[in-house]
Amino acid sequence: MIMIEVYLLNLASRLEEPVEKFLHYFAPSRQEKILRYKFTADRNRTIWAELLARSIIAKKTFRTIEEIQIERDRNGKPYVVDGSLMISLAHSKNWAACSVGEIPSGVDVEEDSSDALAIAENFFTAQEYRQLCNVYGRARAEKFLSIWTIKESFAKLTGRGIDEKFSAIDTTKILSGNGKIIGKNFFLNGAVIGVCSERNCLPESFTVFVT
């Protein structure tokens, strides 16, 4: 059976590193986009999410990181140029995430749950909003992130990204495992990961790297 794999990289010790020593891994056009980020931490998150994907693909295909080329389509969805594997990338605060496999997937990682109800009112289905209102404190924060990461990962899987209407994405159905596309959450030290792919292709666990 074809399985999706999920990898996480802890960035806590990397966020303020000078990015210049990593830029040579990227094409000039990609370097330009990376340097547009105002803050060093945002540049590092972007760099390390892609380097995480490259290192995984390089190991699986017996190549070097430099040989792996990753581009973006018109919606910003990353893809491996030679088509050897399919990927999805995400980053948030102290984490970078990558899902990889022979079939499409979407991944998201989140740590911030501020203004959960306000966001949910605009982007959740009525059922999802009720579920959120019925829990409190840390349970509400975790519930919000579990729903939001599935919406994000589903949008990345479809390739529509920010053009996807989040209020129309029914995570209750996706998480039930009854449809063609299913989702799963993982939880780690306050972070919530969401991953979506085809039925029965999601992993039971994930791999964590700490730098």
SULKARA-V56934 format. One line per field, one symbol per residue. psi: psi as a letter, one per 30 degrees, with the letter a starting at -180 (. if undefined). burial: + if it has 9 or more other ideal C-beta (glycine too) atoms within 8 Angstrom, else -. Layout:
psi=???
burial=???
This chain:
psi=kkkkkkkkkkgegffgkkfefffffkleeeeeeeffkekeeeeeeeefeeeeeeeeeeefghlleffkkklkafggkklkefgelklklllkcgkklkkkaflklkklkkfkgkheeeeeefflleeeeeeeffllbeeeeeeeeeeefeeeeeeeefgfbffkjeffjjfeeeffgfaekllkklkjhfkkkkkkalkggklfalkkkk.
burial=---++++++++--++---+--++-++----+--++----+-+++++++++++++++++-++---+--+-+------++++----++++++++-++++++++-+++++++++-+--+--++--+++--++-++--+----++++++++++++++++++-+-+--+-+--++++-++---+-++++++----++++++++--+++--+-++--
